[in-house]
Amino acid sequence: MKAFLEDPALLVGLPLLLLGLLGLGMAGLTMLAPQPSGAAVVRHRGHPGPEEYVRVGLTLGAITAVEVIIYYFNIPRALFVSMLMALSLTKFMIVVMWFMHLKFDSRLLSTVFATGLLAAMAVFTVVLVTLGANIV
């Protein structure tokens, strides 16, 4: 028990693993649960069911696994950072499009969100360069 309590990797990794397994279990139960019938169920046109959300979650997990795997390769720093940024941006966009339902909303809302995101990234980059950060 002492070794477990003194190892930060176990203290952080094990609870996160258990939380992830709990989430997968709950997603599986959601898919197996009987769906209510009748007029009380209001479905929005085009919104996915639980199966599709599980696929999206598995996709996000796979992208995260790729991020962890490339950490262990001896890749030049600029390429390494570029790869991690691209993978992180991909995950971000998947979360925004699916879990914030921008994929199913008006194109105007997606455009406003993307414009705000690009503006925030530009301001962040300018501030970093102004303060002398080495971002290259």
N, C-alpha and C positions, 0 to 999 in steps of 0.2 A: 504494500500500500504506500509506503514511504517513497519508493521509486516513482510510482504514478503521480504522487502529489508534487514531486520535485522536477518532473519532466514537463516543460511548457508545451511541447508538441502533443503530448497525450492530454494535457489539461484542456487544450483548445481543440485538438483534432477529434478526439473521441466524442465530446458533446455535439460537435457540428455534424459528425457522421451519423450519430443517433438521431439528431434533428432532421437530417436529410432522409434517413430511412423512415422516420415517422411521417414525413411529408409524402413520400412515395406510397406508404401504406394508406394514408388518408385519401390520396388521389385514386388508388385502386378501389377503395371502398366506395368512393363517390361514383365511379363508373359502374360498380355492381349494384348500387342502390336502385330500387325501383323508381321510375319516373312518375310523378303525379300526373293524373289525367284530368281532363275536364277543362272548363273555362278559366280556372284559376291560374293556369300556366300561361304566361305571356312571354313569347319568344320574339326577340328582335331578329329581323331578317338578316341573315348572313353571319350571325355570331356563331362561333364554334361550340362544340360540345366538350365534355370533359376529356374524351379521348384525344382531341386535338391539343388541349392544354398539356396533357401528359407528354405528347410528342414534342411540343415546344420546350417543355422542361428538360426532356432528355437531350434535345439539341443544345440547350444552354449548358447542360452538364458536359456534353462532348466538347464544346468549344473551350470550357474551363479546363478540361483534361489536356487539350492541346496546349493551352497556355502554360500549364504546369510542366508538361513534357519538354517544351522548347527551352524552359529555364535551365534544364540540365545539359543542353548542347552548348558547345563553345562557338557562339555566333558573335560576329562583330557587333559592338554596342549599338551603332546606329540602326542596323538591321533588326537587332533584338527588340529595341524600343519601338521601331516601326511595326513589327509584327504584333507585339503586345497591344499597341494602340489600335491597330486595325481589328484585332480580335475583340478587344474591349468595346470598340465602337459598334461592331456587329452585334454583340450581345446587348448593348444598350438599345440599339434600334429594334431588335427582336422584342425586348421587354416593352418598349414604348408602343410598338405597333400592335402587339397582342394583348398585353395585360392592361394597357391604358386605352385599348380599343380604338386607337387612331386609325387602324386599318379599316375599321368598319364605319368610321365617321366621315364627315364631309372632307373633301380634299382641301378646303380652305383651312380647317383646323390643323391638318398635317403641315401645310405650308407655313402657317403662323408659328407652329412649334419648331420646325426646322430652321426658320429664319432667326428665331430667338436663340436657338442652340448655336448656330453659326456666329451670331453676334457675341454671345457669351464667350465662345472659344477664341474669337478674335481679340476681345478685350483682355482675356486672361493671358494670351500670348504677348500682347503689347505690354502688359504690366510686368510679366516675367522678363522680357527683354529690357525694359526700362530699368528694372531693379538689378540688372546684370546677371541674370541666370543664364547658364550655358545650356541652351535647349537643343543645340545641334549635336 
